[in-house]
């Protein structure tokens, strides 16, 4: 797999059925190890271990609807009241982050209306704060600490 611009973690990988699988600590099962899953698992571990985001408030690959289409969000972090607080879109390291990628993540977030949005390919990370009342988006220099009341 790829070296990423995220802290390494003690991952559990196995080979079965001629494919590699990685253990997901949130879903407590092995998943096919794709480049995107490699990024997603690194980012989840970064949230949990390095930034102390609460495990119980992180959902991976949850369903959502947008314009009557079923979509899947990569990672959603919730506040303590259960409302979406941050949407994280993960891409493979070979996929550059561009305006289309950010637009896709923003489209997903239009349904969830989280105040924070992250787009990452494991190498580049883009952090945004969204003010839904003022209809403004501001780019942040770093990932916000988990502090919602």
Buried (B, 14 or more C-beta within 10 A) or exposed (E): BBEBEBEEBEBEEEEEEEEBBBBBBBEEEBBEBBBBBBBBBBBBBBBBEEEEBEEEBBBBBBEBEEEEEEBEBBBBBBBEEEEBBBBBBBBBBEBEBEEEBBEBBBBBBBBBEBBBBBBBBBBEBBBBBBEEEEEEBEEEEEBBEBEBE
